[in-house]
Amino acid sequence: MLLPVFIEVTGSRAWVDLKLFPLFGVKFMLTNIILGGTILSNKLMGAAAIIFDSERRILLVKHSYGKNNWDLPGGKSEENESAQETAKREVLEETGLKVEVGQLTGIYYDPNYDMHHFVFISNNENNQEPEPSSPEILECRYCSIDDLPKPISDFTYKRIQDALKNDRQHLFHTIGPRQWIE
């Protein structure tokens, strides 16, 4: 039997609320987070944001390095920073937008880098227009889900597709090396 579990990650600690009994919620702190059999202690972590506009287009950024590919706004966590804080900071750094971080849509383990990527639905708090605000970003814009710009990685495409699903029962994914959609 699967039990519903709520995990709140703050800094290097995680609080787990196990709904074991209808009348009693058991809450305890973990120093090693175990997700899908993987221990997250001392792991690299990153986060990204899924941001839709009023026309249900998704915000993407174009990198100034590598393949100059399109991606979700996001990046690697800093020390003592939660996944939610990472997503919020990275969006601000890359696009100038202040966002409210919402629902978790997926956790992706990349064994090549021994890293976990968290993805959250986020809201553009003031309906601002995104503008590149980092030398790492050449362009940022809202794109139609049916006509995503290229090059884009299969990993970015999967995170977008997972965010569009209503089923949040399968949040944990292991990813392989990036494949490019050109």
N, C-alpha and C positions, 0 to 999 in steps of 0.2 A: 504494500500500500504506500502511495506517495503522500507525503505530508507537505502542506504549503509552507514555504520558508520565505521570510523577508530578510534580505541582507542589506544593511546600511553600511557603506564603506566611508569612513572618515579618517583621513590621514593614513596612518599605518595600522589602524584598528578596524575591526569589523564587528558590528553588533548583529546577532542573529536572533530573530524572533520566531520560535517554533510554535505553531498553533497546534499543539498536541492535544489539548483538551479545550472544549468550548468555553469553560469557565476560567481556565488558567492559561495565560500566555507565559512561556518560559523564555526569558531573555538572558543571554550571556555574551561575554566578549571573547572573541577568538584572536589569538595573536598570529596564528597560521590559518588563513582562510582556505577552506577546502571547497572547491567548486568542481563538480563532475569528476571527482577523484584526483584533481590537480591541486596541489598546495601552492598558494600564492605568496607565501612568505618570501621576502627578498626578491620578488620577481619584478621585471620591468612592466610598466603599465602605461597605457595611453588611452585617450578618449576622443570621441568625435561627436559632432552634433548633426542631427537631421533637422533642418529648418525649412518649413514650407511657407510660401507666401499665400495671399488670398486666393490665387488661382491654382493652388495645390502644386506649384512648381517647387523644385528643391534647390537650395542654395549649394553651389559648388564653387571651389576655388581652383585656379590653375597655378601649379607650382612653377617656379622659376629655375628649377634644377632637375636633373635626371631627364626624364622623357617629356618634361613640361606638361605633365598629365593633369587631368581634372580629378579632384578628390573632394571628400567631405571636409569641412573645416575641422581641424583637430590636430592632435600631436601627443608627444610624450609627456608624462606627468613629471612634475618637479618634486623634490623631497618634501615630505609631509603634506602632500596635496592629495585630496580625494579625487576620484574619477570625475565626479560632478564638477568640482572646482577646476579640474584640468579642461574639461569641455568648455566651460564658461570662459576661462582665461584664453584658450586657444582661439575661440571664435572672436573675442575682442581683439587679440593680437593680429589675426589674419584679415578680418573684415571690418573692424571698427564697431561691430554690433554688440550691444549689451543684451544678453539673453537670459531667460529663465529656463533652467534645466529641468526637464520633466521625466517622463517615463523611460525606463531602460528598455531598449529593443533588442539588445544582443550583447553577448560577451564572446569574443573571438580569441582563441589561443593560437599563437603563431610559434610553432616549435623551432623554426629556423632562428628566431631571435629570443626564444623563451620569454615571450611577452604576451600579456593579455590586453586586448583592446575592448573598451566599453563604448557602447553607442547609445545615445539618448535623444529622444524627441525634445527639441528646445523651441522656445518661442521668442521671436524678435519683440522685445518688450515695448519699444516705442515706434514700431513699424518704420525704422530707419532704412535707408538704402545702403547696402553693403558697398564698401570701397576697399581696395587693397590697402592694407596698413602695415605691411611687412615686406622687406626685400625678398622674402621667400615666395610671395604671391604676385603673379603678373596680372591676374584678373579674377573677379568674383562676380557671379551672376546667378539668377534663378533660371533653372532649366526645366523643360518639360520632361516628365518621367519617360515619355514615349520617344524622346529624341535627345538622349544624353550626348554631350560633346565627347569627342575622342582626341587623344587617347585617354582611356579610363581603364583601371584594372578590374579584373573579375571580382576582387575583394571589395572594392568600392561598390560595384554593381550589386553584389550579394547583400551588403549592409543596407543598401537602399531598398532592395526587394524585401528583406526581412522586416524593415521598419514599416512597410506598407501592409504587412499581414496583421490580422487581428489576433491570431494565435500567438500567445506569449508563453506557451508551455515549454517550448524548446529554445531557450535563450543561449545555450552553450554550444559553441561550434569550434572545431579545429580547422584551421586553414592551411593550405599548402603554398608553395611558391606562387608569386603573382603571375597571372597570365594577362596579356594586354589585349584589349579590344581596340583596334586601330581603325 
